[in-house]
Amino acid sequence: MAMSSLFNRPETDARTIAWDKDPENAKWLQAMYTKHLGRDVDEEGLTYWGGDLRGDAGRPIQTRTEVLANIMLSPEYSCHQKGGFYVHKTQMCVSKDSIYAELNKEVV
């Protein structure tokens, strides 16, 4: 493979693949994530919620209203409404104040 072809290949990551699978629902999910979670939708969200909207893997098809209701039942939504940051790895809601306090300890 020529070196130039390595640099000219379009980037394809899991999020792009998930987005391309269902662009209309992906755009809607991006808007809902921005509005209700304060962040961009990731590949996991596109796959999970997009799968609910499409009825993937034999799941019943859900409407956008049903998917939004489920997003709003999530711990991340609850955390965001309280002004915190949801840490997916630990499944914990961390307050901004505690983050700032930790940062100040490191600086001093």
Secondary structure, DSSP 8 states (H G I E B T S, - for coil): --HHHHHHS----HHHHHHHHSHHHHHHHHHHHHHHHSS---HHHHHHHHHHHHTGGG-----HHHHHHHHHTSHHHHHHHTTEEEETTTTEEEEHHHHHHHHHHHH-
